[in-house]
Amino acid sequence: MDTAKIIKELREGTGMSRKEFSEHTGIPVRTLEDWEAARRTPPEYIPRLIAYQLKYEGLMKKKEGKNGEE
């Protein structure tokens, strides 16, 4: 799978717009647009870092939810 598709799927998986995703990750909107359109290619580790960040935040939300139930 190419990098552009991976980044787009990661963003779409969050349900965020490019602007929201940009604010959340700190990646400029224009950069996201260029990556998703395959006009530019990020370093190969960037999609892994984004995926890791999203996964980590998801785990933290689950943990926080459990603590709130107790």
N, C-alpha and C positions, 0 to 999 in steps of 0.2 A: 504494500500500500504506500502511496506517495505521501510525502510530508504535508502537502497542502490539504489533502483529504483528511489526514489524521487530525490536524489542527482544527479544521472545520467541524469534524465530528465531535471532538472534545468540547468545543464551544457550544455546539447545538445540543449536546448531551446535558449541559447545564441549564438550558432554556434561556440563556442570556443573549441579548443582542450584542453586536460587536462592541458598541460603546460600553455597555455594562461589563462585558468580559474584559475590555481594556482597562476600565477602572479597577476591576477586581484583581487582575493580574499585574497591572503596572506596565503592560505592553501597549505602546501607542496604537490608536485605532488604525492609522494609515499602515502601520507595520502588519497588523492582523489582516487588513484587506489585501495587502501585497502577498502575504504568505498564503492566504486562502485562494487567491487567484493564480498562484504559482508564478507571479512576476518576480518574486524574490524567494530564496530558500534559506530558512534559518539553519543554524548549526544543528546537526542530527540529534543532539541531546535535548534540545528545547521541547519537542513534544513529550519526551519522557518526563522532564521536569514539570511541565504543565499537568500531565496526567497524575504525577505523584502529588502535586499540590492539591489537586481536586480530590484525590482519593483520601489524602490526609485530612482535609477539611471535612469530608463526609464522615470519616471515622470519628473525628472530634465532635461533630454534631450528634452522632449516635450516642457517644459517651455522655455528652452534656444532657441529652434527653433522658438517659437512664438515671443520671444523678438527680434530675428534677423530679422524677417519679417517686424517689425514695422519701 
